[in-house]
Amino acid sequence: MPVLTITDPHSGSTARIAPELGFNCFEFRVMVDGRPIDVLDSVPGFAEGGQKASGSGIPILFPFPNRIKAGKFQWAGNDYALPTTDKFGNAIHGLCLDRAWRVIEHKDDLVTGQFQLSIDAPDRLHLWPTDFIIEVDYEIVHNRLRANFRIGNPSNRPLPWGLGTHPYFKLPLGTNSQVADCLVDVPAARRWELHDCLPTGRLLELDETCDLQDGAYVSVLNLDDVYTDVACAGPQFDSVIMDERAGLQVTQTCPPIFREIVMFTPPNRAAICIEPYTCPTDAINLTARGIECGWRTLGPGSEFHTWIDITAGRVLA
């Protein structure tokens, strides 16, 4: 399958994107002191196709991140039923991570992909209350990968939506390091209570097994949790992976619209997922229960913009 590469001309940092696999950025290689650091993790052969769409690189989750209970919801008086594909019988991870996107711009250091439900997956148009457009720019500037998101509503009805990404970060960062040398720091103060991966509606305080606010070693974590109550430093917040032995770190920076962070430690794999979401799992049904959780609507003809940055380099003092 065709793969596009973008490169920063000054540092030599590169990223590779697979448009036909959900516009997945499955490789980001940063040059630090003249040596390459692989930031993202992908399963062997991902770019050739046939692998799990949500299991490598940076899957893009839209118009809902994570799960919708039993794939069922109501909107504007109508009932909807999505295909159920997880082990609990829920719909999962949206409608565009496993379909081809159209490339509408490609420069040396930038590539833009677009997905419109009615054009790129017309067989799924009946599954959502309205048509939608999502555009993503991937751009490299030195050691930073910037993702710009543009969400558009081309219909004459309000578009319900939530956005998330599901990045797999490779561990460790140094060639002489081990996973045991790596810590993760996420500035979230609470988490949603889950039952079979679905929020009950209650928020829980963190205990020592899952509190990441002051850093925790990845090797002792066993996570598949939806964190919330994120503390911002000014107009953004950072989630950090640090390899102590190598003196290297990866930082994911988000604006506060990403009010949830899903933390997932994939089993039998030297990687960790730090997933920024604009809302929690099953948000459309939580909202129907009167629980405020960040579920959004976009008016007819309107557009919404946001972004996520990933950077890599030496540990900051």
NORRA-V66442 format. One record per backbone hydrogen bond with DSSP energy under -0.5 kcal/mol. NH is the residue of the N-H (numbers start at 1). CO is the residue of the C=O. E is the energy in kcal/mol with one decimal. If there is no record, write none. Layout:
BEGIN
nh=NH co=CO e=E
nh=NH co=CO e=E
END
This chain:
BEGIN
nh=4 co=17 e=-2.8
nh=6 co=15 e=-2.5
nh=7 co=108 e=-2.8
nh=8 co=13 e=-2.7
nh=9 co=7 e=-0.6
nh=12 co=8 e=-2.1
nh=14 co=29 e=-2.5
nh=15 co=6 e=-2.2
nh=16 co=27 e=-2.2
nh=17 co=4 e=-2.8
nh=18 co=24 e=-2.6
nh=19 co=17 e=-0.7
nh=21 co=18 e=-1.4
nh=22 co=19 e=-0.5
nh=22 co=99 e=-1.5
nh=23 co=18 e=-0.8
nh=23 co=19 e=-0.7
nh=24 co=18 e=-1.4
nh=25 co=58 e=-0.6
nh=26 co=16 e=-1.2
nh=26 co=24 e=-1.1
nh=27 co=16 e=-1.3
nh=29 co=14 e=-2.9
nh=30 co=28 e=-0.5
nh=30 co=37 e=-2.5
nh=32 co=30 e=-0.6
nh=32 co=35 e=-3.1
nh=35 co=32 e=-1.7
nh=37 co=30 e=-2.8
nh=39 co=28 e=-2.7
nh=39 co=37 e=-0.7
nh=40 co=28 e=-0.6
nh=41 co=168 e=-2.5
nh=46 co=43 e=-1.8
nh=48 co=45 e=-1.0
nh=49 co=46 e=-1.9
nh=55 co=52 e=-1.6
nh=57 co=41 e=-2.1
nh=59 co=166 e=-0.7
nh=61 co=59 e=-0.5
nh=61 co=164 e=-3.1
nh=62 co=60 e=-0.7
nh=62 co=93 e=-0.5
nh=68 co=91 e=-1.9
nh=71 co=68 e=-2.4
nh=72 co=69 e=-2.3
nh=73 co=80 e=-1.6
nh=75 co=78 e=-2.5
nh=78 co=75 e=-2.0
nh=80 co=73 e=-2.7
nh=82 co=71 e=-3.5
nh=85 co=83 e=-0.6
nh=85 co=90 e=-2.0
nh=86 co=90 e=-1.9
nh=89 co=86 e=-1.7
nh=91 co=68 e=-1.9
nh=93 co=66 e=-3.1
nh=95 co=62 e=-2.5
nh=96 co=62 e=-0.8
nh=99 co=96 e=-0.8
nh=101 co=19 e=-2.4
nh=102 co=114 e=-2.6
nh=104 co=102 e=-0.6
nh=104 co=112 e=-2.0
nh=105 co=112 e=-1.2
nh=107 co=110 e=-3.6
nh=111 co=138 e=-2.2
nh=112 co=105 e=-2.8
nh=113 co=136 e=-2.5
nh=114 co=102 e=-2.7
nh=115 co=134 e=-2.4
nh=117 co=132 e=-1.8
nh=119 co=116 e=-1.0
nh=120 co=116 e=-3.6
nh=121 co=116 e=-0.6
nh=121 co=117 e=-1.7
nh=124 co=121 e=-2.6
nh=125 co=122 e=-1.1
nh=127 co=124 e=-1.9
nh=128 co=125 e=-1.1
nh=133 co=152 e=-2.3
nh=134 co=115 e=-2.5
nh=135 co=150 e=-2.7
nh=136 co=113 e=-2.3
nh=137 co=148 e=-2.2
nh=138 co=111 e=-2.8
nh=139 co=137 e=-0.5
nh=139 co=146 e=-2.2
nh=140 co=109 e=-2.0
nh=141 co=144 e=-2.5
nh=144 co=141 e=-1.8
nh=145 co=310 e=-3.1
nh=146 co=139 e=-3.0
nh=146 co=144 e=-0.6
nh=147 co=308 e=-3.0
nh=148 co=137 e=-1.9
nh=148 co=146 e=-0.5
nh=149 co=306 e=-3.1
nh=150 co=135 e=-2.5
nh=151 co=304 e=-3.1
nh=152 co=133 e=-3.1
nh=153 co=302 e=-2.2
nh=154 co=152 e=-0.6
nh=159 co=298 e=-2.9
nh=160 co=158 e=-0.6
nh=161 co=296 e=-2.8
nh=162 co=63 e=-2.1
nh=164 co=61 e=-2.0
nh=165 co=276 e=-1.5
nh=166 co=59 e=-1.8
nh=168 co=57 e=-2.1
nh=169 co=167 e=-0.6
nh=169 co=272 e=-2.8
nh=170 co=39 e=-2.3
nh=170 co=168 e=-0.5
nh=171 co=270 e=-2.2
nh=177 co=174 e=-1.2
nh=181 co=178 e=-2.0
nh=182 co=179 e=-2.2
nh=183 co=242 e=-2.7
nh=184 co=216 e=-2.3
nh=185 co=240 e=-2.7
nh=186 co=212 e=-1.6
nh=187 co=238 e=-0.6
nh=188 co=186 e=-1.8
nh=189 co=228 e=-0.5
nh=189 co=229 e=-1.9
nh=190 co=228 e=-1.9
nh=191 co=204 e=-2.0
nh=192 co=226 e=-2.7
nh=193 co=202 e=-2.7
nh=195 co=198 e=-2.7
nh=198 co=195 e=-1.4
nh=200 co=193 e=-2.4
nh=201 co=193 e=-0.5
nh=204 co=191 e=-3.6
nh=206 co=189 e=-0.7
nh=210 co=207 e=-1.8
nh=211 co=207 e=-1.4
nh=212 co=210 e=-0.6
nh=215 co=212 e=-1.2
nh=216 co=184 e=-1.7
nh=218 co=182 e=-2.3
nh=220 co=217 e=-1.4
nh=221 co=218 e=-1.8
nh=225 co=263 e=-2.1
nh=227 co=225 e=-0.7
nh=227 co=261 e=-2.8
nh=228 co=190 e=-3.1
nh=231 co=187 e=-2.9
nh=232 co=230 e=-0.6
nh=233 co=236 e=-2.7
nh=234 co=232 e=-0.8
nh=236 co=233 e=-0.7
nh=237 co=254 e=-2.2
nh=239 co=252 e=-2.4
nh=240 co=185 e=-2.6
nh=241 co=250 e=-2.9
nh=242 co=183 e=-2.5
nh=243 co=248 e=-3.1
nh=244 co=181 e=-2.4
nh=244 co=242 e=-0.8
nh=247 co=243 e=-1.7
nh=248 co=243 e=-1.4
nh=249 co=313 e=-2.8
nh=250 co=241 e=-2.5
nh=251 co=311 e=-2.6
nh=252 co=239 e=-3.0
nh=253 co=251 e=-0.6
nh=253 co=309 e=-2.5
nh=254 co=237 e=-2.2
nh=255 co=307 e=-0.7
nh=258 co=255 e=-1.8
nh=259 co=257 e=-1.9
nh=260 co=277 e=-2.1
nh=261 co=227 e=-1.8
nh=262 co=275 e=-2.8
nh=263 co=225 e=-2.5
nh=263 co=261 e=-0.6
nh=264 co=262 e=-0.5
nh=264 co=273 e=-2.0
nh=265 co=223 e=-2.4
nh=266 co=264 e=-0.8
nh=269 co=266 e=-0.8
nh=271 co=269 e=-1.9
nh=272 co=169 e=-1.7
nh=273 co=264 e=-2.9
nh=274 co=167 e=-0.8
nh=275 co=262 e=-2.9
nh=275 co=273 e=-0.5
nh=276 co=274 e=-0.7
nh=277 co=260 e=-2.9
nh=278 co=163 e=-2.3
nh=280 co=293 e=-0.7
nh=282 co=67 e=-2.8
nh=283 co=280 e=-1.1
nh=285 co=282 e=-0.6
nh=286 co=282 e=-2.2
nh=287 co=283 e=-2.7
nh=288 co=284 e=-1.2
nh=289 co=285 e=-0.9
nh=289 co=286 e=-0.6
nh=290 co=287 e=-1.9
nh=291 co=286 e=-2.2
nh=292 co=290 e=-0.6
nh=296 co=161 e=-1.9
nh=298 co=159 e=-2.2
nh=301 co=153 e=-2.0
nh=301 co=155 e=-0.6
nh=302 co=299 e=-2.1
nh=304 co=151 e=-2.6
nh=306 co=149 e=-2.1
nh=308 co=147 e=-2.0
nh=309 co=253 e=-2.6
nh=310 co=145 e=-2.1
nh=311 co=251 e=-2.5
nh=312 co=143 e=-1.3
nh=313 co=249 e=-2.1
nh=315 co=247 e=-2.2
END
